[in-house]
Amino acid sequence: MQHKAGFVNIIGNPNVGKSTLMNRLVGERLSIITSKAQTTRHRILGIVNDEHYQVIFSDTPGVLVPHYKLHENMMQFVNTALQDADVILFVTDIYESTINHPDVLTRLQNTSKPVILLLNKIDLGDQKKAEEKANYWHEQLPKAEILPISALEGFNLEPIWKRVVELLPENPPYYDKEELTDRPLRFFISEMIREKIFQNYNKEIPYSTQVEIDTYEEGPKIDRMRAVIYVERATQKGIIIGHKGEKLKKVGIEARKEIEKFLGKQIHLEMFVKVDENWRQNEKKLKNYGY
């Protein structure tokens, strides 16, 4: 049997369950998940290896019409994923009837790549509604295969695996067979802190923050790390810190628990808040932050 390998890229609007699906398929919690839209900002690879294949799943930011330079750069991750995919997993749900950016729909309609349309969240609706949505999307994307799923409940994910492996091209592995992702450890730690910010603050605050791991020292029993939370305005700094530092302390406690679970060891986490004015609109700053 020839070895297969390829990129299986997950595309869709914000909040349709792309990151939940990615984590389910990879079997590891690589993408952070919150109830807020636009939580995912980067393209994150999750690599699943077998003797006969290597599936490189790719979680991408939600499709949107850009309002900031940051959004434009996030959409570049989506565009690249559409270009280099061997298989496209287009995720929608039983509540949606459109794609936020019309160009993405046009590209999906015209692509020569196999498209599997995953109708997510079917556990939240009735069969009639799911059938109506499936018929609608069949009209929009007649070449796509349509599968009803629940990423949250893990329902009907096995057929995705079977079809993905069938569609993969014959290739040698792109990554070492021991690799799980292309991202460094610091990236995942910063994402876990950012997840807690999304969960603990409202309105524009989570979207205005960027988290960087300034220092990371590994020890035999405990790892020590220093994280910097960047905000766009001085007023936001005060909101992040909270009265007598209580809000920042809460984020730190929650993030530390998540990071310790991820690393399987104790950590000491220090967090600081700094102002980096209008970083979401500055191309040079965005590049420095990995966008």
Buried (B, 14 or more C-beta within 10 A) or exposed (E): EEBBBBBBBBBBBBBBBBBBBBBBBBEBBBBBBBEBBBBBBBBBBBBBBEEEBBBBBBBBBBBBEEEBBBBBBBBBBBBBBBEEBBBBBBBBBBEBEEBBBEEBBEBBEEBEBBBBBBBBBBEBBEEEBBEBBBEBBBEBBEBBBBBBBBBBBEEBBEEBEEBBBEBBEEBEBBBEEEBBBBBEBBBBBBBBBBBBBBBBBEEEBBBBBBBBBEEBEEEEEEBBBBBBBBBBBEEBBEBBBBEEEEBBEBBBEBBBEBBBEBBEBEBEBEBEBEEBEEBBBBEEBBEEBEB
